[in-house]
């Protein structure tokens, strides 16, 4: 899992009657893409979600996604809530008949907000 960084632009501002230096105001906040990787399952939910995006259904397919990080014993250690997420890249893995690697699905999500709630 790779959680994209969050950045807020600094905007220089100065009114004519202020001292001869700029003030820094907050500008737009940008949320980086999130990459999720998981072992292959027989579920088609992720593939079908991406398929609906490819078909142009982006506005109706944005979702709130919750990512829960657990320790070795299965106890919750961190929780991230991703707002307005939609898949912009789906990679079902390379198939290699000569190899013995595990198939890994990769999903990259665009989003409009990331909040750590735990």
mmCIF file of the C-alpha atoms, coordinates in Angstrom:
data_MODEL
# 
_entry.id   MODEL 
# 
loop_
_atom_site.group_PDB 
_atom_site.id 
_atom_site.type_symbol 
_atom_site.label_atom_id 
_atom_site.label_alt_id 
_atom_site.label_comp_id 
_atom_site.label_asym_id 
_atom_site.label_entity_id 
_atom_site.label_seq_id 
_atom_site.pdbx_PDB_ins_code 
_atom_site.Cartn_x 
_atom_site.Cartn_y 
_atom_site.Cartn_z 
_atom_site.occupancy 
_atom_site.B_iso_or_equiv 
_atom_site.pdbx_formal_charge 
_atom_site.auth_seq_id 
_atom_site.auth_comp_id 
_atom_site.auth_asym_id 
_atom_site.auth_atom_id 
_atom_site.pdbx_PDB_model_num 
ATOM 1   C CA . UNK A 1 1   ? 0.000   0.000   0.000   1.00 0.00 ? 1   UNK A CA 1 
ATOM 2   C CA . UNK A 1 2   ? 1.284   3.444   -0.869  1.00 0.00 ? 2   UNK A CA 1 
ATOM 3   C CA . UNK A 1 3   ? -0.655  6.367   0.503   1.00 0.00 ? 3   UNK A CA 1 
ATOM 4   C CA . UNK A 1 4   ? -0.138  9.533   -1.502  1.00 0.00 ? 4   UNK A CA 1 
ATOM 5   C CA . UNK A 1 5   ? 1.093   12.661  0.154   1.00 0.00 ? 5   UNK A CA 1 
ATOM 6   C CA . UNK A 1 6   ? -1.115  15.628  0.944   1.00 0.00 ? 6   UNK A CA 1 
ATOM 7   C CA . UNK A 1 7   ? 0.192   19.082  0.073   1.00 0.00 ? 7   UNK A CA 1 
ATOM 8   C CA . UNK A 1 8   ? -1.236  22.569  0.411   1.00 0.00 ? 8   UNK A CA 1 
ATOM 9   C CA . UNK A 1 9   ? 0.068   25.304  -1.853  1.00 0.00 ? 9   UNK A CA 1 
ATOM 10  C CA . UNK A 1 10  ? 1.318   28.533  -0.285  1.00 0.00 ? 10  UNK A CA 1 
ATOM 11  C CA . UNK A 1 11  ? 0.028   31.653  -2.023  1.00 0.00 ? 11  UNK A CA 1 
ATOM 12  C CA . UNK A 1 12  ? 2.000   34.905  -1.787  1.00 0.00 ? 12  UNK A CA 1 
ATOM 13  C CA . UNK A 1 13  ? -0.201  37.877  -0.904  1.00 0.00 ? 13  UNK A CA 1 
ATOM 14  C CA . UNK A 1 14  ? 0.361   41.552  -0.157  1.00 0.00 ? 14  UNK A CA 1 
ATOM 15  C CA . UNK A 1 15  ? -1.978  44.516  -0.041  1.00 0.00 ? 15  UNK A CA 1 
ATOM 16  C CA . UNK A 1 16  ? -0.664  47.899  -1.119  1.00 0.00 ? 16  UNK A CA 1 
ATOM 17  C CA . UNK A 1 17  ? -0.634  49.442  2.360   1.00 0.00 ? 17  UNK A CA 1 
ATOM 18  C CA . UNK A 1 18  ? 1.230   46.551  4.048   1.00 0.00 ? 18  UNK A CA 1 
ATOM 19  C CA . UNK A 1 19  ? 4.976   46.305  4.740   1.00 0.00 ? 19  UNK A CA 1 
ATOM 20  C CA . UNK A 1 20  ? 7.223   45.400  1.811   1.00 0.00 ? 20  UNK A CA 1 
ATOM 21  C CA . UNK A 1 21  ? 7.077   41.654  2.317   1.00 0.00 ? 21  UNK A CA 1 
ATOM 22  C CA . UNK A 1 22  ? 4.527   39.030  1.331   1.00 0.00 ? 22  UNK A CA 1 
ATOM 23  C CA . UNK A 1 23  ? 2.214   37.092  3.573   1.00 0.00 ? 23  UNK A CA 1 
ATOM 24  C CA . UNK A 1 24  ? 1.704   33.385  2.990   1.00 0.00 ? 24  UNK A CA 1 
ATOM 25  C CA . UNK A 1 25  ? -1.906  32.275  2.616   1.00 0.00 ? 25  UNK A CA 1 
ATOM 26  C CA . UNK A 1 26  ? -3.084  28.722  2.137   1.00 0.00 ? 26  UNK A CA 1 
ATOM 27  C CA . UNK A 1 27  ? -4.033  27.781  -1.404  1.00 0.00 ? 27  UNK A CA 1 
ATOM 28  C CA . UNK A 1 28  ? -5.307  24.575  -2.941  1.00 0.00 ? 28  UNK A CA 1 
ATOM 29  C CA . UNK A 1 29  ? -4.786  21.266  -1.150  1.00 0.00 ? 29  UNK A CA 1 
ATOM 30  C CA . UNK A 1 30  ? -3.778  18.341  -3.347  1.00 0.00 ? 30  UNK A CA 1 
ATOM 31  C CA . UNK A 1 31  ? -4.127  14.673  -2.456  1.00 0.00 ? 31  UNK A CA 1 
ATOM 32  C CA . UNK A 1 32  ? -1.734  12.185  -4.035  1.00 0.00 ? 32  UNK A CA 1 
ATOM 33  C CA . UNK A 1 33  ? -2.892  8.934   -5.579  1.00 0.00 ? 33  UNK A CA 1 
ATOM 34  C CA . UNK A 1 34  ? -3.129  5.837   -3.417  1.00 0.00 ? 34  UNK A CA 1 
ATOM 35  C CA . UNK A 1 35  ? -1.793  2.492   -4.622  1.00 0.00 ? 35  UNK A CA 1 
ATOM 36  C CA . UNK A 1 36  ? -3.205  -0.719  -3.176  1.00 0.00 ? 36  UNK A CA 1 
ATOM 37  C CA . UNK A 1 37  ? -1.835  -4.207  -3.820  1.00 0.00 ? 37  UNK A CA 1 
ATOM 38  C CA . UNK A 1 38  ? -3.417  -7.492  -2.851  1.00 0.00 ? 38  UNK A CA 1 
ATOM 39  C CA . UNK A 1 39  ? -3.179  -11.159 -3.689  1.00 0.00 ? 39  UNK A CA 1 
ATOM 40  C CA . UNK A 1 40  ? -5.518  -12.331 -6.414  1.00 0.00 ? 40  UNK A CA 1 
ATOM 41  C CA . UNK A 1 41  ? -9.021  -13.467 -5.401  1.00 0.00 ? 41  UNK A CA 1 
ATOM 42  C CA . UNK A 1 42  ? -12.012 -14.731 -7.339  1.00 0.00 ? 42  UNK A CA 1 
ATOM 43  C CA . UNK A 1 43  ? -13.905 -11.480 -6.656  1.00 0.00 ? 43  UNK A CA 1 
ATOM 44  C CA . UNK A 1 44  ? -14.565 -9.243  -9.675  1.00 0.00 ? 44  UNK A CA 1 
ATOM 45  C CA . UNK A 1 45  ? -15.591 -6.224  -7.592  1.00 0.00 ? 45  UNK A CA 1 
ATOM 46  C CA . UNK A 1 46  ? -12.406 -4.205  -8.202  1.00 0.00 ? 46  UNK A CA 1 
ATOM 47  C CA . UNK A 1 47  ? -12.187 -5.110  -11.896 1.00 0.00 ? 47  UNK A CA 1 
ATOM 48  C CA . UNK A 1 48  ? -15.859 -4.206  -12.427 1.00 0.00 ? 48  UNK A CA 1 
ATOM 49  C CA . UNK A 1 49  ? -15.443 -0.885  -10.581 1.00 0.00 ? 49  UNK A CA 1 
ATOM 50  C CA . UNK A 1 50  ? -12.573 0.026   -12.917 1.00 0.00 ? 50  UNK A CA 1 
ATOM 51  C CA . UNK A 1 51  ? -14.603 -1.168  -15.932 1.00 0.00 ? 51  UNK A CA 1 
ATOM 52  C CA . UNK A 1 52  ? -17.436 1.252   -15.022 1.00 0.00 ? 52  UNK A CA 1 
ATOM 53  C CA . UNK A 1 53  ? -14.911 4.117   -14.832 1.00 0.00 ? 53  UNK A CA 1 
ATOM 54  C CA . UNK A 1 54  ? -13.554 3.223   -18.283 1.00 0.00 ? 54  UNK A CA 1 
ATOM 55  C CA . UNK A 1 55  ? -17.151 3.329   -19.538 1.00 0.00 ? 55  UNK A CA 1 
ATOM 56  C CA . UNK A 1 56  ? -17.378 6.973   -18.387 1.00 0.00 ? 56  UNK A CA 1 
ATOM 57  C CA . UNK A 1 57  ? -19.378 6.539   -15.177 1.00 0.00 ? 57  UNK A CA 1 
ATOM 58  C CA . UNK A 1 58  ? -16.927 8.465   -12.975 1.00 0.00 ? 58  UNK A CA 1 
ATOM 59  C CA . UNK A 1 59  ? -19.410 10.740  -11.184 1.00 0.00 ? 59  UNK A CA 1 
ATOM 60  C CA . UNK A 1 60  ? -21.613 7.839   -10.068 1.00 0.00 ? 60  UNK A CA 1 
ATOM 61  C CA . UNK A 1 61  ? -18.681 5.595   -9.109  1.00 0.00 ? 61  UNK A CA 1 
ATOM 62  C CA . UNK A 1 62  ? -16.821 7.778   -6.602  1.00 0.00 ? 62  UNK A CA 1 
ATOM 63  C CA . UNK A 1 63  ? -16.666 6.039   -3.237  1.00 0.00 ? 63  UNK A CA 1 
ATOM 64  C CA . UNK A 1 64  ? -15.525 6.541   0.314   1.00 0.00 ? 64  UNK A CA 1 
ATOM 65  C CA . UNK A 1 65  ? -12.812 3.947   0.922   1.00 0.00 ? 65  UNK A CA 1 
ATOM 66  C CA . UNK A 1 66  ? -11.588 2.968   4.380   1.00 0.00 ? 66  UNK A CA 1 
ATOM 67  C CA . UNK A 1 67  ? -8.149  1.397   4.752   1.00 0.00 ? 67  UNK A CA 1 
ATOM 68  C CA . UNK A 1 68  ? -7.468  -0.383  8.043   1.00 0.00 ? 68  UNK A CA 1 
ATOM 69  C CA . UNK A 1 69  ? -3.878  -1.259  8.961   1.00 0.00 ? 69  UNK A CA 1 
ATOM 70  C CA . UNK A 1 70  ? -3.580  -4.250  11.296  1.00 0.00 ? 70  UNK A CA 1 
ATOM 71  C CA . UNK A 1 71  ? -0.730  -5.770  13.258  1.00 0.00 ? 71  UNK A CA 1 
ATOM 72  C CA . UNK A 1 72  ? 0.323   -9.434  13.122  1.00 0.00 ? 72  UNK A CA 1 
ATOM 73  C CA . UNK A 1 73  ? -2.430  -10.411 15.584  1.00 0.00 ? 73  UNK A CA 1 
ATOM 74  C CA . UNK A 1 74  ? -5.172  -8.692  13.581  1.00 0.00 ? 74  UNK A CA 1 
ATOM 75  C CA . UNK A 1 75  ? -5.624  -5.703  15.898  1.00 0.00 ? 75  UNK A CA 1 
ATOM 76  C CA . UNK A 1 76  ? -6.443  -2.373  14.225  1.00 0.00 ? 76  UNK A CA 1 
ATOM 77  C CA . UNK A 1 77  ? -3.493  0.038   14.428  1.00 0.00 ? 77  UNK A CA 1 
ATOM 78  C CA . UNK A 1 78  ? -4.364  2.794   11.935  1.00 0.00 ? 78  UNK A CA 1 
ATOM 79  C CA . UNK A 1 79  ? -7.365  3.796   9.867   1.00 0.00 ? 79  UNK A CA 1 
ATOM 80  C CA . UNK A 1 80  ? -7.476  6.040   6.792   1.00 0.00 ? 80  UNK A CA 1 
ATOM 81  C CA . UNK A 1 81  ? -10.679 7.339   5.204   1.00 0.00 ? 81  UNK A CA 1 
ATOM 82  C CA . UNK A 1 82  ? -10.330 8.257   1.522   1.00 0.00 ? 82  UNK A CA 1 
ATOM 83  C CA . UNK A 1 83  ? -12.992 10.601  0.079   1.00 0.00 ? 83  UNK A CA 1 
ATOM 84  C CA . UNK A 1 84  ? -14.364 10.606  -3.464  1.00 0.00 ? 84  UNK A CA 1 
ATOM 85  C CA . UNK A 1 85  ? -12.039 7.792   -4.572  1.00 0.00 ? 85  UNK A CA 1 
ATOM 86  C CA . UNK A 1 86  ? -12.149 6.221   -8.018  1.00 0.00 ? 86  UNK A CA 1 
ATOM 87  C CA . UNK A 1 87  ? -9.770  3.832   -9.781  1.00 0.00 ? 87  UNK A CA 1 
ATOM 88  C CA . UNK A 1 88  ? -7.573  5.442   -12.381 1.00 0.00 ? 88  UNK A CA 1 
ATOM 89  C CA . UNK A 1 89  ? -5.350  2.408   -12.915 1.00 0.00 ? 89  UNK A CA 1 
ATOM 90  C CA . UNK A 1 90  ? -5.976  -1.303  -12.517 1.00 0.00 ? 90  UNK A CA 1 
ATOM 91  C CA . UNK A 1 91  ? -3.289  -3.920  -13.132 1.00 0.00 ? 91  UNK A CA 1 
ATOM 92  C CA . UNK A 1 92  ? -4.445  -7.523  -12.774 1.00 0.00 ? 92  UNK A CA 1 
ATOM 93  C CA . UNK A 1 93  ? -0.802  -8.759  -12.787 1.00 0.00 ? 93  UNK A CA 1 
ATOM 94  C CA . UNK A 1 94  ? 1.484   -10.336 -15.317 1.00 0.00 ? 94  UNK A CA 1 
ATOM 95  C CA . UNK A 1 95  ? 0.853   -13.936 -16.241 1.00 0.00 ? 95  UNK A CA 1 
ATOM 96  C CA . UNK A 1 96  ? 4.005   -15.972 -16.636 1.00 0.00 ? 96  UNK A CA 1 
ATOM 97  C CA . UNK A 1 97  ? 3.624   -19.697 -17.222 1.00 0.00 ? 97  UNK A CA 1 
ATOM 98  C CA . UNK A 1 98  ? 7.325   -20.258 -16.519 1.00 0.00 ? 98  UNK A CA 1 
ATOM 99  C CA . UNK A 1 99  ? 7.298   -18.557 -13.124 1.00 0.00 ? 99  UNK A CA 1 
ATOM 100 C CA . UNK A 1 100 ? 5.851   -19.454 -9.757  1.00 0.00 ? 100 UNK A CA 1 
ATOM 101 C CA . UNK A 1 101 ? 5.064   -15.938 -8.500  1.00 0.00 ? 101 UNK A CA 1 
ATOM 102 C CA . UNK A 1 102 ? 1.836   -15.110 -6.727  1.00 0.00 ? 102 UNK A CA 1 
ATOM 103 C CA . UNK A 1 103 ? -0.602  -13.025 -8.786  1.00 0.00 ? 103 UNK A CA 1 
ATOM 104 C CA . UNK A 1 104 ? -0.937  -9.520  -7.359  1.00 0.00 ? 104 UNK A CA 1 
ATOM 105 C CA . UNK A 1 105 ? -3.721  -7.074  -8.262  1.00 0.00 ? 105 UNK A CA 1 
ATOM 106 C CA . UNK A 1 106 ? -2.731  -3.399  -8.198  1.00 0.00 ? 106 UNK A CA 1 
ATOM 107 C CA . UNK A 1 107 ? -5.300  -0.618  -7.914  1.00 0.00 ? 107 UNK A CA 1 
ATOM 108 C CA . UNK A 1 108 ? -4.406  3.076   -8.066  1.00 0.00 ? 108 UNK A CA 1 
ATOM 109 C CA . UNK A 1 109 ? -7.020  5.450   -6.680  1.00 0.00 ? 109 UNK A CA 1 
ATOM 110 C CA . UNK A 1 110 ? -7.473  9.143   -7.417  1.00 0.00 ? 110 UNK A CA 1 
ATOM 111 C CA . UNK A 1 111 ? -9.141  10.924  -4.515  1.00 0.00 ? 111 UNK A CA 1 
ATOM 112 C CA . UNK A 1 112 ? -10.253 14.238  -3.076  1.00 0.00 ? 112 UNK A CA 1 
ATOM 113 C CA . UNK A 1 113 ? -9.393  13.749  0.569   1.00 0.00 ? 113 UNK A CA 1 
ATOM 114 C CA . UNK A 1 114 ? -7.391  11.655  2.997   1.00 0.00 ? 114 UNK A CA 1 
ATOM 115 C CA . UNK A 1 115 ? -7.992  11.615  6.732   1.00 0.00 ? 115 UNK A CA 1 
ATOM 116 C CA . UNK A 1 116 ? -6.299  9.474   9.353   1.00 0.00 ? 116 UNK A CA 1 
ATOM 117 C CA . UNK A 1 117 ? -8.983  8.686   11.914  1.00 0.00 ? 117 UNK A CA 1 
ATOM 118 C CA . UNK A 1 118 ? -6.937  6.383   14.146  1.00 0.00 ? 118 UNK A CA 1 
# 
